[in-house]
Amino acid sequence: MILRRYMMREVATHTALVLGFLVVLMLGGRLIRYFGIAAEGGLDVSLLFTIIGYNLPYFLELILPLAFFIALMLVFGRLYVDNEMAVINGSGISRGRLARLMIPLILVLFVAEAGLSVFGKPWGVRESENIWQQQALSSAFDLIRPNEFINSGNYHLYVGSLSEDRKELQDVVLIQTPDVEDDAKSRNSDQDVTASSSPRPVSKDTIILAKRAMQVNTDPTSGITQLDLYQGRRYEIGADSLKYNQVGFERYRISLSESPKDTVTKDNIETQKIIPLWRAATAKTNSPATPAIQAARAEIGYRFTLPWLMIIAPMLAVPLAQVRPRQGRWLRLFPAILLYVSCALAVISLKNAVSKGNVSVWANAWVVIGFMAFALYLNWASRLHHRVKFRKGVQALPPSAAGGDSHVK
């Protein structure tokens, strides 16, 4: 129990220190970039650290396994350099048993990494994108100039004049073009369907003319910005028809930016919760998998593979941290970090390969099994080599020296 508390305390302390250093290092560049955006007026300064907080799970997802591995290398390397490992081995405790004493800490970090990968990062990315959408629309309103068009997504806004507080617009012309995805779906359905009795839905442009407009005060965290238009007309015009629809209104409310859709697409795959993502990944279709399904499978495999890096870390760190008495522990640290980073890069590259349909999602499991097998080989390599040399030496000895019958005259 004393040895277990000692090892868990040392590894936990080193993990926290390395994690803090890596977080500051990784967030430093991002913070500088956000300060530049805020200085240009594209981001509210009060929301700067809020966005950093939402992005923190995104960084911890990859930094936490690396910090744990570096901490293990530092702790076990110091045990070898200070000859503490020799004393522990002399007491009848092997290095493998010493690593197994940290199983409670490994399980805690495994659960923490699983929580970050499955729940924490999607939540942080989703909230961060909501703030960016709100800021993008606020920036668009700040750029409004009389008698000029401005663009915000698929909206084109023209204003004749505006009030001094820039909240009320006069002589408004608003043009909404259909989404590119909607046009692509319409074209694909037109190509696939050769004969159909029902009319095909046509994507139309919407033109709204209003005497004045005001922005509606909504919850900034909802990601939805609405605009009330007063005393105007609304036209729907299709490019493939001479007919159009006209509607007059006294007040008409539109949403210039919408909250993230529940439908899983290739673009919003990182913001999806695990349940809709699992449904999209396991959807059964007769046709080949769509890009959205492939991306959902890649994201599922990526989220479920990352926690296993916590198991691979001690399996690799225990044999790689072994150094001779006159060697420094830093000699093995950098090659070991490169080896462990290659494992993380393999998981990341598989995410791209699975999303493109080049490999199956089960390739993630084979990568984990492969690195575990390699780690087991590193742990047992020295014993296997000693046994092979011992057997070769026994076979090379004469029968009398090898334990055969000897006659003494």
Secondary structure, 3 states (H helix, E strand, C coil): CHHHHHHHHHHHHHHHHHHHHHHHHHHHHHHHHHHHHHHCCCCCHHHHHHHHHHHHHHHHHHHHHHHHHHHHHHHHHHHHHCCHHHHHHHCCCCHHHHHHCCHHHHHHHHHHHHHHHHHHHHHHHHHHHHHHHHHHHHHHHHCCCCCEEEEECCEEEEEEEECCCCCEEEEEEEEECCCHHHHHHHHHHHHHCCCCCCCCCCCEEEEEEEEEEEEECCCHHHCCEEEEEEEEEEEEEECCCCCEEEEEEEEEEEEEECCCCCCCCCCCHHHCCHHHHHHHHCCCCCCCCCHHHHHHHHHHHHHHHHHHHHHHHHHHHHHHCCCCCCCCCHHHHHHHHHHHHHHHHHHHHHHHHHHCCCCCCCHHHHHHHHHHHHHHHHHHHHHHHHHHHHHHHHHHCCCCCCCCCCCCC
